[in-house]
Amino acid sequence: MLQVISALRAAFRFRDYKPQQVTFRRIRAWIKQFDKRDQKSAAQLLGKILYFSEHETLKSLVSRNDALMRKLKNAGIPTKNMIYVQVHDAGSSSPLMLNILRDTAGLERLGCNFVDSRDSLKLNELTNRLEEGAIIYVDDFVGTGNQFCGSRDFAMQSVVGNFAEFLLVPCICEEALYQLGAKGIEAVAGYVHSKAERPLHEYSTLFDAETKMRLRDLCQGIDRRAPLGYKDLATMVVLYRNAPNTIPAIFRGSLNQTPFAGVFPRTTDLPKRNI
């Protein structure tokens, strides 16, 4: 009965997940893939997911942006000297997030500027003309920060003048904060995802050692290359548009969803006929 209630709650919480609809039936089928001794632990693990619905993602972006704009205006930086940058990483939602923020917050009407991180010519011409201001990168989730910093470093080769840098994002992992800080980039995040709140991370104590090891072994059986996600981050964040590649394999499932079907498959995990 407890697992049925958990499945009902989960189906409601994750109802707007885009790659594949999360339903009560799918969650029950996901749980039944486990041995009986593991089903309760799997349900408990699912309950630890930090889910960002479309509404919550947009609300976080807009509220954090409002706070950042107030800070910049108080520092004497007008909106015409604010440059919003979309970052093109593999599988990034940055272009969509920036478009949604631009339209919802009316940034064009306020005179803000917009540029792609790969558009070196426009970035050079724009920063040369403005001479100073703020560069604001926009995305929905940052894990290690490796991909973001790679794109940012490329873009900064074209920047001239004096510009403070900010990363506007609904959720960021604590690992990325160190990288950003070393480069002088301030993270303006709605939520910082710590290692301690990730049940399968080596530094977490949310589950007892035996349960944790058993679940980690199950992930290993699903994906030997990255059982706990990219760089073993073992993150528990899922966004409505897609699950990050940093979540444990137990949630994503096998490639093409066979032999193990996940509850949060990424678009690239699904059979082509279902995409």
HELIX and SHEET records of a PDB file:
HELIX    1   1 LEU A    2  ARG A   13  1                                  12    
HELIX    2   2 PHE A   24  LYS A   32  1                                   9    
HELIX    3   3 LYS A   36  LEU A   46  1                                  11    
HELIX    4   4 GLU A   54  ASN A   74  1                                  21    
HELIX    5   5 THR A   79  ASN A   81  5                                   3    
HELIX    6   6 SER A   94  ALA A  105  1                                  12    
HELIX    7   7 SER A  120  LEU A  130  1                                  11    
HELIX    8   8 ASN A  146  MET A  156  1                                  11    
HELIX    9   9 GLU A  174  ALA A  182  1                                   9    
HELIX   10  10 ALA A  209  ILE A  222  1                                  14    
HELIX   11  11 TYR A  230  ASP A  232  5                                   3    
HELIX   12  12 ALA A  249  ARG A  252  1                                   4    
HELIX   13  13 LEU A  255  GLN A  257  5                                   3    
HELIX   14  14 THR A  267  ASP A  269  5                                   3    
HELIX   15  15 LYS A  272  ASN A  274  5                                   3    
SHEET    1   A 2 LEU A  50  PHE A  52  0                                        
SHEET    2   A 2 VAL A 237  LEU A 239  1                                        
SHEET    1   B 5 ASN A 113  ASP A 116  0                                        
SHEET    2   B 5 MET A  82  GLN A  86  1                                        
SHEET    3   B 5 GLU A 132  VAL A 138  1                                        
SHEET    4   B 5 ASN A 162  CYS A 173  1                                        
SHEET    5   B 5 PHE A 141  VAL A 142  1                                        
SHEET    1   C 5 ASN A 113  ASP A 116  0                                        
SHEET    2   C 5 MET A  82  GLN A  86  1                                        
SHEET    3   C 5 GLU A 132  VAL A 138  1                                        
SHEET    4   C 5 ASN A 162  CYS A 173  1                                        
SHEET    5   C 5 ILE A 185  HIS A 193  1                                        
END                                                                             
